[in-house]
Amino acid sequence: MTNDNDHINALCQRLGQAHHDKDADAIVACYAPDAVIYSLAPPLVHKTDRDGTAAWLATWDGPILIDAEDVDLVVGDGLAWSTALNRMRGTKTDGTKEDIWFRTTMCFRKTEGSWFIVHDHSSTPFYMDGSLKAAVDLRP
C-alpha cells in the first residue's frame, strides 16, 4: 500500500499547490467527476464545478495557503480515506486577511490506476451557546 499512500499524498500536494496557484482546472482535476463535496460555503452539497471554483479563487488576492496537520490516511484496495486539521491562510481582494482552521474528511477511489477524491467534507465547529456562530477562532 506504500505506493498507494504515496500517490494519494501526491494528489493532496497537487490540490494544495493548485489552491496556492489559484488554478481552478488543477483543483477540479483532483476530484472524480461524480465527487460529492460538503464545503465550508453554502449550499449544503456541491459537485465539482470549474466555474464556481474559479469564481471563488477570484475573491483572493495572491496565493491561498492550505496546510494539513494530524493527517490520518487509511488505504484499502481501491478505496481510502483521510482525516486532517487544515489551516487556510490568505488575503481576500478586499484586503481582509484570513487565517482559519477547519476539519476535513476525504474519501478517495482508485480509477484506472489513478486516485481521485470522491468525497470531501470540510467543517468548522460552531458555538453551542445559542449564537450558532462558527468557531473560526479555534487553534489546535
Secondary structure as GFF3:
##gff-version 3
##sequence-region A 1 140
A	DSSP	alpha_helix	2	21	.	.	.	ID=ss1
A	DSSP	alpha_helix	24	29	.	.	.	ID=ss2
A	DSSP	beta_strand	31	38	.	.	.	ID=ss3
A	DSSP	alpha_helix	50	57	.	.	.	ID=ss4
A	DSSP	beta_strand	60	75	.	.	.	ID=ss5
A	DSSP	beta_strand	79	92	.	.	.	ID=ss6
A	DSSP	beta_strand	97	111	.	.	.	ID=ss7
A	DSSP	beta_strand	114	123	.	.	.	ID=ss8
###
